């Protein structure tokens, strides 16, 4: 991939990593909103909303880290595809 295209890909994954990171900050607010929206059942929901918060926080953390790793590794190992093409001029006779 050309350096220009690699820079675009890296930037997109950097942005995605930051988006996931920012979303993880909102999960606590979402948990509180869910609990308060339950009215009389708030006490019942408090037994389950920590699992909701923990699950989504971990999901966004993994997404953020993964996108960051992809951004950091974009185009770091370049392969010259023409150099690894098969030599079409060579044939091996195989009999079964």
QUICOR-V837322 format. One record per backbone hydrogen bond with DSSP energy under -0.5 kcal/mol. CO is the residue of the C=O (numbers start at 1). NH is the residue of the N-H. If there is no record, write none. Layout:
co=CO nh=NH
co=CO nh=NH
This chain:
co=2 nh=6
co=3 nh=7
co=4 nh=8
co=5 nh=9
co=6 nh=10
co=7 nh=11
co=8 nh=12
co=9 nh=13
co=10 nh=14
co=11 nh=15
co=12 nh=16
co=13 nh=17
co=14 nh=18
co=15 nh=19
co=16 nh=20
co=17 nh=21
co=18 nh=22
co=19 nh=23
co=20 nh=24
co=21 nh=25
co=22 nh=25
co=22 nh=26
co=23 nh=26
co=23 nh=27
co=24 nh=27
co=26 nh=30
co=27 nh=31
co=28 nh=32
co=29 nh=33
co=30 nh=34
co=31 nh=35
co=32 nh=36
co=33 nh=37
co=34 nh=38
co=35 nh=38
co=36 nh=39
co=38 nh=41
co=39 nh=42
co=41 nh=45
co=42 nh=46
co=44 nh=47
co=45 nh=48
co=45 nh=49
co=48 nh=51
co=48 nh=52
co=49 nh=53
co=50 nh=54
co=51 nh=55
co=52 nh=56
co=53 nh=57
co=54 nh=58
co=55 nh=59
co=56 nh=60
co=57 nh=61
co=58 nh=62
co=59 nh=63
co=60 nh=64
co=61 nh=65
co=62 nh=66
co=63 nh=67
co=64 nh=68
co=65 nh=69
co=66 nh=70
co=67 nh=71
co=68 nh=72
co=69 nh=73
co=70 nh=74
co=71 nh=74
co=73 nh=76
co=76 nh=78
co=79 nh=81
co=80 nh=83
co=80 nh=84
co=82 nh=85
co=86 nh=88
co=87 nh=90
co=92 nh=94
